[in-house]
Amino acid sequence: MSAAQDSTASTGVRLSFGFGTDRGLRRELNEDAFLAADPLFAVADGMGGHEAGEVASRECIKTLSSQGVLTAGSRAATAAELDHALREADTRIRELTNARAGTTVSGVVLVEERGVPYWLVFNVGDSRTYRLSQGSFSQVSVDHSEVQELVDAGFITPAEALTHPRRHVVTRALGTGSDTEADFWLVPVEEGDRILVCSDGLSGEISDEQIHRALGTLRHPQDAVDSLIQTALRSGGRDNITVVVVDASNVHGNNSGETLNTAQMPRAGAEDTLPRMDPATEPVPAQPQAPIPVEVLESIPESVLSPAATLPETSPAAHAAAAESLHEENHG
């Protein structure tokens, strides 16, 4: 499934985006869900297989889409409000699945600070957000995974992490486990920026160089989405694959985008984000909860739409065992 959209808000920043998802070649179900609706673009990758990983990912997307501050065209969201929404999603997933399923989530919100546009990037788990800007390509989010911790500690190289037997074990997720804290980055929007949000069904199958090549050579975001999904399928398609690509133009009234034709590999040690924001320092104002129009790639099942629907009860011991083991995704 794939589609493309364009959006312009009162700030003048014009967004053009494409999106798509594929079950992959080995999975029976597609446990990914995502949302592509200005100002919010997010990908959630459910964990738990037949234990309802798809319920976890869709509940995450449903909760985010119901936030009044993320109403179409709004630029007023803060890290504190987004953090509040993610905590609400965590609570709802635990209620619906008895803490037997979870989800990663990564994405970006277009916001304004004193009239200046920024990408507010957020992440829990190992779904990813990348940025191609003014010729520089980089991964903005940082994986919450065992192999990322090994890389950070210097025990393995990034190349070794791609084939490490524990590469699918995440250390943070919504809906299960004890660590659900999100990381946030505030990145200034540059003319011609291209943002990629994806599940690990893409990043686990193809290299960053292949991702960069597609983003840097295919002008329309939907063409980039379709190419990346097909490349991941040709590389094995062992997991669900979900991709959202967002282009920004008319930033500060400037239409001279430079992203596509000046692409270069990222410079070593280059930093293009501000220090992580602390949501606890910002108040969370009350917001209206009116539903907003969104583009969600897959329909939300009835089990999520019904407030009374839950999974069958299990014993406390079974709950504890499930929470302990769930963080390892079941890749066939």
N, C-alpha and C positions, 0 to 999 in steps of 0.2 A: 504494500500500500504506500502511495506517495502522493504529494500535492505541493503546490507552491502558492505563496501569498505575497502581497505588498501592503505596506501600512505607513501612514504618515500621521504623526501626532502634532499637536499645536506647537511643540517646541521646534518643529522644522526638520528634525532628524528623520530621514526616510529609511524604513527597513524593508528589505526584500528577503524572503526566506523560503526554503524548501525543506521537506521532511519525508521520511520513509521508514518503514520497518519490515523485517523479514523474519520468519520463524527460524530460518537456518536449515541446515541439511540433516541435523541429528536430533533436534528437539521435537517432542510431540506437541508442546504448547508454546505459545509466545507469552512469556512472563514480563516482557517489557511494556511500558506505557509511557506516553509523553504528551507534552502540551506545547503548542506553538501558537501563541497569541500575544501580540504586542501589548504589554512590555515584557512578558515572561516566556522563556524558552527553557524547558526542562526535560530530562530523560530519567526515568526510574526503572531500575532493573530488579525485578522481584526474585527472591530466594526462597526456596522451600518446595519447589516442584509441585507434586500433587497435594502438598500440604497448603497450597493456596498462595504461592509466591505471586501469582497474577493478581490476587485480591490485594496484596500488600502494595504492589506498584500502582495499581489503579486508585486505591484509596489515597495514596500520597498525592497523585495528580489531582484527584477530585478535591482534596482539601486545599491545595495551593490555588486551584482555579476558583474557589469560593471566597477568596479573600477580597474584601472591598478595595483595599489599597492597591490591588493588582488589576483593577478595572481597566479595560481596553483603553489605551492611550495615556494612562496615568504615568507620571514620572516621579511620584512622591514616596515610593517605598523606601524603607530604611532597613539596615541589617537587623535591627531589633525586631521589626515587624515580620520580616522573613523568618527569622529564628523562631518567633512565636508560632508562625504557621507550621514550620517543620516539627516543632514539639507537639503541636496539636495532631499532626499526621501520625507521629509516633504513638500517641495515646490511642488514636482511632484504630490503627493497625493492631495493636495489642488487644484491644477489645474485640475486634472482628475475628482474629485468628488464635486467640488464647496464647499469644506470644510464640506461636509455632511457625510463623513466617515473617520475613523482613524484606526490606528493599534498600538498595543504594539509590542515591539521587544526586544529580549534578545539573547545573544550569546557570542562566544569567538573566538578570532583570535590567532593563534600561531605565536609569534614574537620572535625576538632575539635582545638583548641589549648586545653589546660587547661580542658576542659569547655565551651568556647565554640565554637559552630558557625560555620564559614566556608565560602565558595565559593572553591575554588582554581581559578582560571581560567587556561587555557593557550592558546597560539596560535602556529601557524606558517603563514604565507601569508595569504590573503584570505577564508577562511571566517570567520564572525563569531560572537561571543557578546554578547548584549544583556541588560540587566537593567531590570525595572520594579519599583521598590521605594518603598513609602510615597509614591506619587504621582509619583516622579521616574523618567524613562525615559532611558537612556543606553546607548551602545555601550561595553562594557568593553574588549574586545580592540581592538588597533590593527592595521590592515591592513599587511602587508608587501608593498607594491606600488609601482610607479613613480608612479602618480597620488597615492598618499598622501604620498610624498616630495615631490612638486610642491606639494601642499597645505601640508605642513609648512613648506616653504621660502617660501611666499607667492606662488608663481608662478601658481597657479590657485585658484579657490574650490572649496569642497565641491560646489556645484551644478554647476560646470564639470567636475568629476571624474566625474560620473555619465555624461557623454556623451563623455568624452575618448577618442580612438582607441587609446590605450595602457592603457585601464582594466583590461584583463584580464592585464596582464603582472605577475607576482608576482616578488618579489625573494628570497623564501625558500621552500623546500619540502623535504619529506622525500623521500629517494631519488634526488635529482639536484641538480646544482649544488654550489657550495662553501659556501653559507650555509644551515645547517639549524637554527640556534639558536632555541629556543622562548622566548617571553616568558611571564611568570607574574604574576598578581595575586592577592592574598589579600583577600577582601571579606567583612566580617561578614554573616551571614545575619540578615535582619530578618523579622518576622512578615509573612506574605503575599507574600514575594518571588516574582516570576515571572522565570524565566530562559529566554531563547530562544537556541538554537544553530542556525545555518543555513549552508548553502553559498551561494556568491555567485549561484546561480540564483534565490534569493529577493531578496537585497539589491541585485542588479544590475537587477532588474525593477521593484521598487516602492520607494517612498520610505520614509524612517524614520518620517514622519508616518503613512503607511498601516500600517506595522508596529505603531506605537504604538497606533493606533486599534483594531486587532484584539486586541492583547494587553490593552488597557484596558477593552474592552467585552464580550468573550466569556468567560464565567465558567469553563467547563471547558477544560482545556488541549487536549484533542483537538479541540474545536470551533475553537479558535484556530489549531491546526495546519492543519485542513482549509480554513479560510477563507483563510489566508495562501497556501497552495498554489494554490487556485483563483484568487485575485487575481493571482498571478504568471503563471499560465497565460493569463488574460484580457489581461494586459499584454504578451504576446508569447511567453512560455515558451521563450526561446531557448537555455536551458541546463537541465541537470538541476537539480531543485529538491528540497532535503531540509531538513526542519524538525523540531526537537525543542523542546518547551515543557515546563518543569518548574516546579511550584508547591511552595512550602515553607509548612507550617503547623505549629502546635503547637511553635513555637520557644520554648524555655524554659517549656514548658507553657502557652503563651499562644495561644489560638485566635482572637483578635480581629483577623484579617487586614484590611488596609486598601488593598491594592494596586489592586483592580479599580475601586472606586467613587470613588477620589480621584485618578485619573490626571491628571497635568499634564505639559506638555512640560518637558524638562530645563532647569534654570537655566544661564545662560551662565557658563562657567568652573567649574561645580560639579565637585568631585572626590569620588568615592566609593570609591577604591581606595587601597591602600597602595603604597609604592614597589615597583618590581619586585624580586622575590626572586632571590638568586644561588644557584642549585643547587649550585655548586661548594663553598659553605661548609657544606653538610650532608652527613654520611656516608650512604651507601646500604647499609643492612643487608641481609643475605641474606634472601630471602623464598621461601616455598614456591611452587612453580609449578603447583599443582593447578588444573585447569580450573574455571571458575566458570560458573554459569548466567547467560546474557545474552540480551537481546532485540536482535537485529541485523536491520535492516530488510530486507536482502537476503541470500540464502544465499551463502556463500563458495564460489567455483568450485573444481573439483577441482585446477586448476593451482596454487592456493594451498595447498590441503590437503596436496598431495603434496610432501614435502621435496625430492625429486629433480627436481621440475619446474622448468624454466627456459625462458626464451625462446631462440630460435635465436641462435647466436653471431654477432657482427658484428666487423668490424675495429676496432682501436683508434681509427682516424681517424673511423670512423662513430660510435663512442661519444662522442668529444669533440664532434663536430658536434651530436649529439642533445642532449647536456647543455647546450650553448650556447644552443640554440633552444627547449628544452622549456618554459621558464618562461612562454612566452606560450600561454595556453590557447586551444584551437581551438574558438571559438564560431562555429557555422554561421550 
